[in-house]
């Protein structure tokens, strides 16, 4: 299969599976425990139906929206995802460039393999940095100062990682800390010479934004990841989040919200937006699919805070359903990572282009000329 034969996100996933060694693909594709939330996050969209209106002049469609102080050309942006160079040796910069060409915002993870500064230099599109409240408060302050200097538009605080999720696929493939690869895993690396060649002869993978805090940057990626895992702070409270909002002083999202109670607290402490998210099913299993929570959260706080659906989006119709239920925009993770693994920068370009075309086509068929016309009258539960 070639990129030109990929016509939807599912096609990119299949091509990514062919291009990546099994441990790497399953690390990207897998989730926690029985992976129920992973499956439901996408399947739950099927529980809702769109209700179109016809005989509407839809000659010109305006998909622009504003999120986190940034005007984007369509209501989808790119979620923060860690260690992108595992999936393609060029990593985060090519994704940032693709996002800018697609007219949307790119989010950089704390656990990225490219530095804040290098991603800032890679494109002139809007960017957000994803952060945690870590035990090392000095590192948090450093991140904020570096993001301000690099002209990042917003910060995103991920709150659903007091401890790493139980991702059992990684036990079977050996993608653990330290790695314990099986014979089958080793053979899979050998069977993917292109991936292996690029990883061996490209710049060594490094958690570029944190490695300098660990033994002067020495000790290897595995040791840095272990260090980061030790930094997740189980004592974090809403007071810590409020202090970070004040410290940043700009657009600020809180990611990992699933309950109405937490959505209200986020609004109370002055967050600009919430990302209704189950972390791609990678943290706690058996939590609700984000789309199932959007309506009740929007009813509670939709007039006080921007609501972003993060999780399970694979189709333009999924985006339209989220907007109809009260989201301002959607963010995607695996949907673009599959494109990155399938074909690098060109793969991300094509994945975003196809998804954007689905959103536009869906608006035309729904009878909506502008994003603000997509509301609850256009959706029903099956």
ZINORFEN-V859806 format. One record per backbone hydrogen bond with DSSP energy under -1.0 kcal/mol. NH is the residue of the N-H (numbers start at 1). CO is the residue of the C=O. If there is no record, write none. Layout:
nh & co
NH & CO
NH & CO
This chain:
nh & co
5 & 2
6 & 3
12 & 8
13 & 9
14 & 10
15 & 11
16 & 12
17 & 13
18 & 14
19 & 15
20 & 16
25 & 21
26 & 22
27 & 23
28 & 24
29 & 25
30 & 26
32 & 281
33 & 166
35 & 32
39 & 35
40 & 36
41 & 37
43 & 39
44 & 40
45 & 42
46 & 43
47 & 44
48 & 45
49 & 380
51 & 378
53 & 366
62 & 369
65 & 72
67 & 70
70 & 67
72 & 65
73 & 103
76 & 74
77 & 330
78 & 105
79 & 332
83 & 111
86 & 83
87 & 84
88 & 84
91 & 88
96 & 92
97 & 93
98 & 94
99 & 95
100 & 96
101 & 97
102 & 98
103 & 100
104 & 99
106 & 126
108 & 128
112 & 109
119 & 115
120 & 116
121 & 117
128 & 106
129 & 154
130 & 108
131 & 156
135 & 231
137 & 135
139 & 136
140 & 136
141 & 137
142 & 138
143 & 139
144 & 140
145 & 141
146 & 142
147 & 143
148 & 144
149 & 145
150 & 146
151 & 148
152 & 147
153 & 127
154 & 127
155 & 251
156 & 129
157 & 253
158 & 131
159 & 255
167 & 165
168 & 166
172 & 168
173 & 169
174 & 170
175 & 170
176 & 174
180 & 174
186 & 182
187 & 183
188 & 184
189 & 185
190 & 186
191 & 187
192 & 189
196 & 192
197 & 193
198 & 194
199 & 195
200 & 196
201 & 197
202 & 198
208 & 206
210 & 207
211 & 207
213 & 210
214 & 211
217 & 214
218 & 215
224 & 220
225 & 221
226 & 222
227 & 223
228 & 224
229 & 225
230 & 226
231 & 228
236 & 233
241 & 237
242 & 238
243 & 239
244 & 240
245 & 241
246 & 242
247 & 243
248 & 244
249 & 245
253 & 155
254 & 273
255 & 157
256 & 275
257 & 275
263 & 259
264 & 260
265 & 261
266 & 262
267 & 263
268 & 264
269 & 265
270 & 267
271 & 266
272 & 252
273 & 252
274 & 306
275 & 254
276 & 308
277 & 257
281 & 278
282 & 279
292 & 289
293 & 290
294 & 290
297 & 293
298 & 294
299 & 295
300 & 296
301 & 297
302 & 298
304 & 301
305 & 301
306 & 272
308 & 274
309 & 329
310 & 276
319 & 315
320 & 316
321 & 317
322 & 318
323 & 319
324 & 320
325 & 321
326 & 323
327 & 322
328 & 307
329 & 307
330 & 75
331 & 309
332 & 77
336 & 333
337 & 333
338 & 334
340 & 336
341 & 337
342 & 338
343 & 339
344 & 340
347 & 343
348 & 344
349 & 345
350 & 346
351 & 347
352 & 348
353 & 349
354 & 350
355 & 351
356 & 352
357 & 353
358 & 354
359 & 355
360 & 356
361 & 357
362 & 358
363 & 359
364 & 360
365 & 361
366 & 362
367 & 363
368 & 363
373 & 370
374 & 371
378 & 375
379 & 376
380 & 49
382 & 47
